[in-house]
């Protein structure tokens, strides 16, 4: 099984639309660890770690987003070293 870690930035109408809560719910379904948080410039930032297939599913989910969101752009940076997050949390 192959592991993967990615750092993701999501732009669009993604704050105040339950994006972080829905991301956490989806990450738990996929078995992905990491975190998600709002950024001061209106974007959402996330880190996903786990099995390659599950992380890829999370990135794909980010392109759709929560039901009330309107995602315009998703930037993904694959990381060479895992962070080692024990679970998935919403950072404030």
Secondary structure, 3 states (H helix, E strand, C coil): CCEEEEEEEEEEECCCCCHHHHHHHHHHHHCCEEEEEECCCCCEEEEEEEEHHHHHHHHHHHHHCCCCCEEEEEEEEEECCCCCCCCEEECC
